[in-house]
Amino acid sequence: MTQETASSFAAWLAAHPEVTRVEAFLTDVNGAPKGKWLVRDKAVALAAKGLPMPLSVFALDAWGCDVAGAGLAFGTGDPDGLCWPVTGRWSKAPWLGEDSAQVFLGMVDKDGGPVVADPRGMLQALLARYAARGLTPVVATELEFYLYRLENGVPVPPDGNLRRNDTLSTTALSAHAALFDEIMALAHAMGIPADAVISEAGPGQYELNLLHRADALAAADDTVLMKRIVRALAAHHGLGATFMAKPYGDCSGSGMHIHASLNDAAGKNVLAKPEGGPADMLLHAVAGLLAAMPETMLAFAPNYNSFRRFRPDAHAPVSASWGIDDRSAAVRVIVGDAKATRIEHRISGADVNPHVAMAAMLGAMLQGIEDAVMPPSAQDPLHPGAGAPLPVEWGAAQAAFAASERAAGMFGARFRDIFLACKQQDRAAFLGQIDRFEYDTYLGLL
């Protein structure tokens, strides 16, 4: 953190004397917020001294338990790192009360650099490689989610109708107009460039679009903060909001599509020809994405539930394919003018850690650019499914990730292994559970 950031945070606190409590948080490998509630005096001290938290806070399983295989907690003394506010990422947090604020943190090691286990720091290191080549990723996300209410502990759509398909329905938007107005207003107050809300195919499913940023780290931060806003404000309206990849087995899954172009030092989009249309560098980036996708699937589908999205003809591709303006492909190339030509990556579920998924996409693009390879022919939209099959089963995705030198090159081998260990512990827990459907199927049959 720079001295300017410390001074800015301190000045913001001074300008808001009503703030008596600050939620200081970072995100673990799951994208879940972890942190502390600070009284005002402690928050003021944070700006000057930082905030210690254990390094192991990043390496937790889905239930918040330490992951022995990550090598951060047990046998290490569980040491602390020092956390500092992320520049400009503090704001009021009205869902916690009018006296409350939040501040997003990053953790540094003893040398002042990002700690190896911090997903945000890992993305920051990858972006430094782009900067060394004089390139700046310009990135935006589209984030899908479901609103729901609980009925006997089970989620159901707000109106109870699981058969409804509300794609682009303005009626479905108006049903929650007050909530969406609050979400957009708070997003803008927090500097998040949200510009549209869309009703999606599933019952109670919606999508939030965020504008492109020439700062991929900020774009990932936006997505983390947007999830917090949606969940918190939905609760104030008596609803749940979930970014699970597939909350209902027979309904549309929730994805997080990532759009990216690349600017040079002059602000020119190097993925496009001057007259518009895809440049060779765009094709190199696509080739990198396709080559890495089978090995890095775990970054885009990290959880047990993630893999329920991947079915043929479900807008969740099952092969490493690409196409021009083809939504059935894993990589959709959008051809426009020299500024608008870009890549849309369509694999990620909404349940990802945005920093990890964005690093996996941008890291693969960079590998393709560095290798100057060309992709195979674009798929025929009438015959989708071209390309290498993706590991659309959790164990297979973990095995591919574990063996991937490409993933090690993107994330660093240490972060790859930490992330993998957390997901392996999750999978072991799921394999130890036997649900009612399994009993109903086999108990009397076998």
N, C-alpha and C positions, 0 to 999 in steps of 0.2 A: 504494500500500500504506500502511496506517495504521501508526502506531508500535506500536499494540496487536498487529497482525499480526506485525511484526518481533520484538517481545518474545516472543510466543507461540511462534514458530518457534525462536528462540534457546533458550527454556526447554525446548522439546521435545528439541532436540539435547542440552542439558545433562542431561536425564533419561534419555538413551539413549547412554551413553558407549561402548557397543559399536559404534555406527555410525562407520565410518571412510570410507565412500564414499556420496555422495549423487548420484543421477541427477536433475539439474535440467532440466526440459523444458517446452516449450510445443508447440502443435500448429499446423502450417501449414494452408493452405487445403484440403488433402486430408484433414485430420484426422490426419496422420502425426506422431508425436512427434519433435521436434528439440531437441537440447540438448547438455549437457555432463555428464561425470562429474567431480565435485568431491571432492577430499580433504576431510577433516573441517574443517581450518582454513579452507579456502576457503568451505565451506558456512556456517560461522559468520560469515564476512565478508559473505556474501550477505545475511544478515539485517540487517546494518548498512548496507551500501553498495549493494546490488543487484548484478546480474550483466549486463554488456554482452553483447549479441548483435546481429548485423547485422539491420537492418530487412528485408533481402531474404530472410531465413529463412522468411518466410511465403509468399513467391511462388516456389514450386518446382513443377516438373512431377512427373508420377508416378514418374520415375526419379531425382528429387532434383536435377535440373539447374536453374540459374537461368533465369528466364523474361524474356527481353529486353523483351517487350511490356508487362510489368507496370511497367516504369520505376522499379524499386527498386534494381537492382544496377548495371547498366551506365550510364555517363554521369552518375552521381550521387556517385561516390566510395564507394559502398556503406557508408553511415554506420551506426553502432550506435544502437540504442535501449537502454533500461535495463529489465531484468527484475526483478520482485519476486515473492516467494511469494504464491500465492492463499490467502486466509484459510482455515486448517484443512485445506488440501489437501497435507499431507505425511504420510508413513507409512513404516513398514518396507516393504521390497521383497524378500521372502524368496526370490523366484525369482532374484535376483541374488546371493544369499548372505546369511547371517545378520548380516553386518556392513554391509548395504546398506540405503539408504532412497531414497525418491523425493520430489520436490517439484514440484508443478505451478506454472508461472509465467504471469504476465501481463506484457506490455510496455507501458511508458508513454513518452510523448514528453517534450520538454524542459519542457512546461508541466504535466506530471504527469497528463495524461489518456491514455486508451488510444490507441495508435497506429492509424492508419486501416487498416492492413493486417492487424491482428490479428482473426481471426474471433471470438474471445472478447470482445474490446473492442467489436466491432461489435454483438454481441448485447446487451452491457451498455448501449450507447447507446440501442438500441431500447427496452429495458426502462425506461429513464429517461423515455421518452415515455409509457409506461403509467403510471408513477408520477406524472407530472405531471397525469394525469387521475384520480388517486386509485384506480387499478386495479392489481391484482397477478395476473399469470398463475399458475395452479396447473397444473403440467405433470408428465407421466410418460411414459416411453418403454417400448416392447416391442421387444426386440432379438433378431433371429434370426441364426443362424450355423450353419455346418457343421463337424463334426469329420471329419478325414480322415487317411489315411496315403498316402504317395507310393509309386507303383509305376511304375518306369521313368520317373520324373520327372513322372508324371501323378497328380492326386489321385483316390483311390478311397475309398468308404465304409470305415469301420473293419472291417466284416465282409465287404467286397468285393461286396456285393449292391446293385446300382444299381436294382433293381426294387422294393425294399422301400418301403412306405408305412407310416410309424410314427406317424400322427397320434394324439396323446394316449395313446401306448403307455407303460404303466408298465414294461413289460419293457425297452423301449429306454432308459428312464431308469436302470434298475437295472444295465444293462451298463456304465455309467460312474458308478456311485454315488460311488465314492471321489473322482473328479475333481469332481463337482458339489458334494459336501460341502466340499471344499477351496475351491472358487470362492465358495460362499456364506459360508463362515467368513471368508475374507479380505475379501470385500466388506463384511461387517458390521464387521470390524476397521477398515476404512478409512472407515466412516461412510456407505457406499452402501446405500440402502434397498431392496436386492433381496429379493423375497418369494416368487418362484416360478420353477421350471424346468419347461418343458413340452417334450415330444417333438413335433416338427412333422412335416409331410408328407414331406419329403425323406429319403433314406437318410443317417442320421448328422446330421440337422438338428434343432436345438433352439432354444428361445426362452427368454430371461431377461426377467422382468417386474420393473420398478422401481416403487416406490410414488410416488404424487403428492407433489410438493414445491411449496410456495408460494414458490418461488425458481427461476425458469426457468434462470438462469445455473448454479446448483448442479446442476439436473437434467441440463443438457448436459454439465457436468463429470463427473457420475456416469457418463454413457454413455461418455465418452472413457476414463475409468479402468476401467470394466467391460471394455471391449475389451482393455485391457492385461492385466488379470487373466486373462481367458479364454485369450488366446494364450499367455501365459507358463506357466500351470499345465497347459494341454494339452500343451505341449512337454515338461514334466516327466513326463508320462504316455506319452510316445512318440508323440504325435499332433500333427497340425497343427489349427489352428482358423482359419477364414476367414470374414470378413464380406463377401466378394464377393457382389454381387447375384445372380449366377447361375453357380455353379461347374460345374453339370452341365446341359447343354442341354435334356434331356428331363425334368428334375426341378424341383421347386418352387424358386422364387427366395426370397431372404432379404430381408425388409423391416425397416424400423424405424418402427412406427406410433407416432404422437405423440398423446397425450390432453391436452386443455387445457380448463380452465374459468377464470373470472375472478372474483376477489374484490374487493369494495369495501373501504373503510377499516375497516368494522366486521366484515369477514370473511364477508360474505354473498356468495353466488355470484350475480352479476348476469346470468348466462346462463339462470337458471331463475326461473320465477314462484315467489312465496312458497309456493304450494300444490304446487309441482312442475311439471314440464313446461317446454318451451322458452319463454323470454322473447323479446321483439322484439330485444334486443341479441344473442342467439344467432343469430337469423336474419340480422341485419346482418353478423355475423362470418362466417357461412356464405357470404353473398353476396360478401364481400370475398375469401374463399378461392377461390371459383369464378372470379371475374373475374381474379385474379392467376395462377391455376395454369398456364395455357398459356404465360405469359411467364416464369414462374419455375421451370419444369420442371428447369432445369439445377441448381438448388440441391438438388433431390430425386433427381436422376439425373445425377450429375456425370461419370460415367466411361463409357468405351466399353462395358464389360460391363454397365453399369446398364440399358441398354435391352433386354437380352435378357429381362428380367422381364415386360415389358409385352405381354401377349397377352390376347385376349378369354377370359373364363371362367377366369382364372388368379389371381384375387384381387389383381391388380395393374392397377387401372383404366386404361383408355385414353381416358377422357373426363372432363371436369370436371363430375362429377355428385355429388348428395347424396341421402341417404335416412335415414329413421328406422330405427335398428337394422338397417341394410342393409350387410352386409360386401362386397357387390359394388360399392358406391359409393366414389368417391374421398374423400368426406367423410361419415362415419357419425355421425349425431347419436344419442347414447345418452341416453334419457329415463329419469330416476329421480326420487328425491326432490330437494329443493332443493339439496342438497350434491352429489349424484352426477350430475346432468345435466351433460353435457359434449360436447365435439367430439372425434372421433377422426379424425386425418388419416392416410390409408392409402396415400399415394403413395411416400414415401421408401424407398429401398433401404437395407440395412444398411451400405452402403459410403459413406454420406454423411459429411461433417463435421457432427457433431451441432449445433454452434453455428450453422452456416450454415443447415441445414434448419430448426432451431427458429426462427431469425430470419425465414426466409421464411414459415413458417406464422403466427407471431404478428404479423409485419408486415402480412400480408394481412388477418388478422382486424381489426387496428387500422384499416386503411384502410376496411374495410367499416363499422366502427362509426362512424368519423368522417364517412363519407358518408351514413350512415343509409339505405342501400339495402336492398331486399328481394330474396331469391333467387327464381329460378323455382320452379315446383312440384317437390317431391321426386319422384325417379324411381320408377317402378313396379318393385318387386323382380322381378316376372315378366318385365319387359322392360328389363333394365339397358342402360346405355350412353347414357342421355340426357345432354345437355350438350355443350359445345364440345369438339371433338376435341383431344387433347393432342399435342404434338410428340414422338412416340415414336421419334425418330431423333436422334442426337447433334448433327449439323450443324444440323438445324432447331431444336433446343432452344437451341443457342448463338446462332443468328440472332435468335430471339425474345427471348432474354435481353439481347443487345446493344442492341436497340432499345427496351427496356422502361423507361419512366419510372417504372412501379410499382416495379420492382426498385431503381432509383436512389433512390426515396423510402424504401424499406425499409432498404437497406444503406448508402446514400450512394453517389453516382455513382463515387467513386474506388474504393471496395471492389468495387463491381460490375465495374468495368473490370479490376481486378487479378485477381479470380476468373476472369473471362472469358478474360483473356490466358493464364492457366495452363492452362485447359481447351482453348483453341485450340491451344496448343503440343502438348498431349497428342494431340489429334486429328490434327494434321499428321504426327506420328510414326507413328500407326497407319495413316494413309493411305499412308505410304511403305513399308509391309510387305506382302509377298505370301506367303500361307501355302500349305501343302501341298494343302489342299482346293481352293484356287483353281487351282493347277497341274493337279491331277488332273481337274478339271472342264473346263478350257479348252485345255490345252496341245495335246492331240491332236485336239480337236474343231474348233478354229478355225484 
